Amino acid sequence: MEIFRLSKDFPKEERYSLTDQVRRSSRSVCANITEAWRKRRYPAAFVAKLSDAEGEAAETQTWLQFAVECEYIDREKAKVLYSEYDAILGMLVRMISDPASWTLPPNK
């Protein structure tokens, strides 16, 4: 939500490019984690959705870098957000590396 709030101040000419991209990718992280959780009966599907979330988190970091370079976001604020995404990425990698700890046992 912080990215959404910050992106409200991006210039109008960025509405259909950077603003849309950073909002889409940041929202996609959460949505993909939600989908993964609902698919935890199927380890491969669980991991696939978490991998999608990982990609979207990394993409969000890229858009944050662009926003800083375009001077739309303060460097220090972006640094905090970037670090938060680093933490999210770490959690996703751990979950992907050990899906058995997160998925449901197979039906017998």
Backbone bond lengths (Angstrom), bond angles and torsions (degrees), N, CA, C in turn:
res aa  C-N    CA-C-N  psi(-1)  N-CA   C-N-CA  omega(-1)  CA-C   N-CA-C  phi
1 M - - - 1.457 - - 1.525 110.82 -
2 E 1.325 116.50 -29.91 1.461 119.66 178.15 1.531 110.55 -62.62
3 I 1.306 116.95 -39.95 1.467 120.14 178.08 1.524 110.01 -64.25
4 F 1.320 117.37 -40.51 1.461 120.62 177.58 1.531 110.05 -60.18
5 R 1.336 116.50 -46.74 1.468 120.24 -179.54 1.539 111.22 -62.32
6 L 1.316 116.24 -45.85 1.466 119.55 -179.64 1.524 111.96 -63.91
7 S 1.336 116.11 -38.82 1.464 119.43 -176.14 1.528 112.57 -72.28
8 K 1.322 118.39 -12.70 1.468 120.81 174.84 1.525 111.26 -61.82
9 D 1.322 116.10 -25.86 1.467 120.68 -178.48 1.527 113.59 -92.89
10 F 1.326 118.00 1.88 1.459 119.84 176.68 1.536 108.09 -66.26
11 P 1.327 117.34 153.23 1.471 119.77 178.53 1.529 112.14 -61.15
12 K 1.320 115.26 152.16 1.470 120.37 -179.17 1.522 112.24 -57.72
13 E 1.326 117.15 -33.80 1.475 118.99 -178.53 1.529 112.55 -67.34
14 E 1.315 117.16 -12.51 1.472 121.22 177.37 1.531 112.54 -94.26
15 R 1.324 117.29 -1.36 1.463 120.99 -174.00 1.532 112.98 -52.83
16 Y 1.330 117.59 -43.00 1.464 120.49 -175.41 1.521 112.83 -100.07
17 S 1.314 116.62 10.70 1.455 119.03 177.41 1.525 109.58 -127.25
18 L 1.301 118.33 -96.10 1.466 120.37 -174.05 1.528 112.73 -60.04
19 T 1.317 117.29 -44.49 1.469 120.07 -179.60 1.524 110.45 -58.85
20 D 1.326 115.35 -50.36 1.465 120.37 -179.87 1.523 111.63 -62.37
21 Q 1.320 117.35 -42.44 1.466 121.23 -176.41 1.523 112.02 -65.35
22 V 1.329 117.05 -47.45 1.468 119.26 -176.82 1.529 110.47 -69.11
23 R 1.306 117.40 -35.77 1.476 119.80 176.55 1.522 110.88 -66.66
24 R 1.323 115.95 -45.58 1.471 120.17 -178.52 1.526 111.23 -61.56
25 S 1.328 116.90 -49.17 1.465 118.97 -176.49 1.526 111.80 -67.45
26 S 1.340 117.33 -38.61 1.465 118.68 -179.26 1.525 111.13 -67.94
27 R 1.309 117.69 -37.53 1.472 120.58 177.51 1.527 111.06 -70.17
28 S 1.306 115.84 -33.30 1.456 120.83 -178.51 1.524 112.70 -64.74
29 V 1.317 116.86 -30.61 1.471 119.57 178.19 1.518 109.28 -57.11
30 C 1.304 116.04 -55.07 1.468 121.58 -178.80 1.527 111.51 -61.58
31 A 1.324 116.87 -44.49 1.464 120.87 -178.32 1.528 111.15 -62.58
32 N 1.320 117.84 -41.26 1.461 120.66 179.62 1.525 112.07 -68.65
33 I 1.319 117.13 -35.79 1.471 119.72 175.83 1.527 109.51 -64.96
34 T 1.318 117.00 -40.86 1.467 120.98 177.44 1.527 110.72 -61.18
35 E 1.325 116.28 -45.15 1.469 119.84 178.08 1.522 110.79 -62.52
36 A 1.322 116.56 -41.55 1.470 120.13 179.31 1.523 110.06 -59.62
37 W 1.312 116.32 -44.03 1.464 119.92 -178.02 1.524 111.24 -62.03
38 R 1.316 116.85 -39.60 1.466 120.50 178.84 1.530 111.80 -70.69
39 K 1.328 117.93 -19.45 1.464 122.01 -179.46 1.527 111.91 -102.41
40 R 1.316 116.98 18.94 1.463 119.69 -174.48 1.525 113.84 -70.19
41 R 1.325 117.17 -3.87 1.474 120.19 173.01 1.532 110.54 -75.27
42 Y 1.318 116.06 -18.03 1.460 122.39 -175.09 1.533 108.81 -124.05
43 P 1.323 117.31 97.15 1.474 120.62 -174.78 1.527 115.02 -50.55
44 A 1.320 118.03 -41.52 1.467 119.81 -178.87 1.530 111.33 -65.18
45 A 1.326 117.41 -42.29 1.470 121.10 178.72 1.525 110.08 -67.68
46 F 1.321 116.77 -38.45 1.467 122.44 177.18 1.526 110.11 -58.41
47 V 1.315 116.03 -50.80 1.466 121.35 -179.28 1.533 110.74 -64.40
48 A 1.315 117.21 -39.25 1.467 120.51 -179.85 1.532 111.07 -61.16
49 K 1.318 116.91 -44.78 1.466 119.58 -179.94 1.521 111.19 -69.10
50 L 1.328 117.56 -36.89 1.465 119.67 175.72 1.524 110.78 -64.92
51 S 1.327 117.09 -36.22 1.468 121.11 176.56 1.524 110.62 -64.36
52 D 1.320 116.51 -38.34 1.466 120.25 175.33 1.531 110.04 -62.36
53 A 1.325 116.76 -43.71 1.468 121.16 178.62 1.526 110.51 -61.59
54 E 1.324 116.20 -40.19 1.470 120.89 178.45 1.533 110.62 -60.85
55 G 1.315 116.28 -45.34 1.460 120.54 178.67 1.518 112.32 -62.42
56 E 1.320 116.62 -41.21 1.468 120.51 179.88 1.528 111.41 -68.04
57 A 1.329 117.19 -35.85 1.469 120.64 177.89 1.525 110.10 -65.05
58 A 1.323 116.43 -43.01 1.468 120.22 178.19 1.532 110.23 -65.68
59 E 1.321 117.05 -38.82 1.467 120.50 177.30 1.534 110.55 -62.78
60 T 1.310 116.74 -41.15 1.465 120.69 178.05 1.523 110.35 -59.13
61 Q 1.319 117.04 -41.64 1.459 120.25 177.25 1.532 111.08 -59.78
62 T 1.312 116.16 -39.70 1.466 120.13 178.72 1.526 110.87 -62.72
63 W 1.333 116.81 -45.25 1.469 120.14 179.63 1.529 110.83 -65.19
64 L 1.321 117.37 -34.91 1.466 119.91 175.87 1.531 110.51 -61.84
65 Q 1.324 115.82 -40.28 1.470 119.45 178.21 1.530 110.68 -62.72
66 F 1.334 116.82 -42.07 1.456 119.83 176.86 1.525 111.08 -61.97
67 A 1.332 116.63 -43.28 1.462 120.50 -179.36 1.525 111.67 -61.42
68 V 1.316 117.02 -36.66 1.471 120.91 176.90 1.529 109.55 -67.33
69 E 1.320 116.37 -48.44 1.462 120.18 -177.84 1.531 112.16 -63.32
70 C 1.319 116.53 -30.29 1.470 120.52 176.97 1.535 111.54 -84.90
71 E 1.315 115.39 -1.39 1.469 123.27 179.56 1.527 113.09 64.53
72 Y 1.338 115.83 35.91 1.453 121.08 176.31 1.528 111.19 -93.09
73 I 1.335 116.40 -24.54 1.462 122.68 179.76 1.527 107.89 -128.56
74 D 1.299 114.37 138.70 1.460 120.72 175.38 1.529 109.43 -60.87
75 R 1.318 117.30 135.79 1.463 123.00 -177.28 1.534 112.05 -55.68
76 E 1.327 116.90 -42.05 1.475 119.75 -177.87 1.530 111.92 -68.65
77 K 1.323 117.34 -39.23 1.468 120.88 177.08 1.525 109.66 -64.79
78 A 1.315 116.58 -42.57 1.467 120.59 178.67 1.523 110.71 -64.23
79 K 1.319 116.12 -36.54 1.466 120.19 179.22 1.531 110.62 -61.34
80 V 1.325 116.62 -41.37 1.468 121.17 177.85 1.526 109.92 -63.38
81 L 1.322 116.82 -47.77 1.471 120.77 179.49 1.520 111.11 -62.46
82 Y 1.317 117.16 -42.95 1.457 121.96 179.31 1.531 109.72 -59.00
83 S 1.326 116.56 -42.95 1.467 121.05 178.92 1.527 111.36 -65.06
84 E 1.324 116.65 -38.31 1.464 119.62 176.91 1.529 110.50 -62.47
85 Y 1.327 116.17 -39.40 1.468 119.29 176.95 1.524 111.46 -69.51
86 D 1.324 118.09 -32.62 1.470 120.32 173.23 1.527 110.36 -59.74
87 A 1.332 116.66 -42.66 1.468 120.79 178.63 1.526 110.61 -64.38
88 I 1.323 116.93 -42.62 1.469 121.16 178.02 1.525 109.82 -61.83
89 L 1.325 116.31 -44.90 1.466 120.23 178.49 1.528 111.11 -59.36
90 G 1.316 116.88 -41.62 1.465 120.31 178.07 1.518 111.83 -60.55
91 M 1.327 116.29 -43.98 1.472 120.23 178.76 1.525 110.95 -63.66
92 L 1.330 116.33 -42.10 1.462 119.80 179.83 1.521 111.32 -63.48
93 V 1.313 117.03 -43.17 1.467 120.82 179.33 1.531 110.13 -61.76
94 R 1.331 116.94 -42.03 1.477 119.52 178.10 1.527 111.21 -62.98
95 M 1.314 117.02 -41.60 1.466 120.08 179.23 1.525 111.09 -66.22
96 I 1.330 116.69 -41.15 1.464 120.99 179.49 1.532 110.30 -65.30
97 S 1.321 116.33 -36.19 1.465 120.92 -178.27 1.520 113.33 -72.96
98 D 1.329 117.28 -20.52 1.464 121.21 -177.27 1.528 110.17 -139.55
99 P 1.337 117.25 63.25 1.467 118.98 -176.45 1.525 113.87 -63.02
100 A 1.319 117.29 -26.29 1.472 119.65 -178.15 1.528 111.89 -61.04
101 S 1.315 116.97 -28.70 1.468 120.07 178.51 1.523 112.12 -73.04
102 W 1.316 117.05 -14.91 1.459 121.13 -173.69 1.519 113.51 -116.14
103 T 1.315 117.05 -21.03 1.463 119.77 -175.93 1.524 110.50 -92.83
104 L 1.314 114.31 163.59 1.460 120.56 179.83 1.526 109.49 -80.78
105 P 1.329 116.14 148.53 1.467 118.03 177.76 1.528 110.36 -65.82
106 P 1.336 116.87 150.67 1.479 119.35 -180.00 1.524 110.82 -64.12
107 N 1.332 114.95 147.47 1.477 120.22 175.54 1.513 109.49 -70.45
108 K 1.307 115.01 141.94 1.468 118.87 179.32 1.485 111.38 -111.14
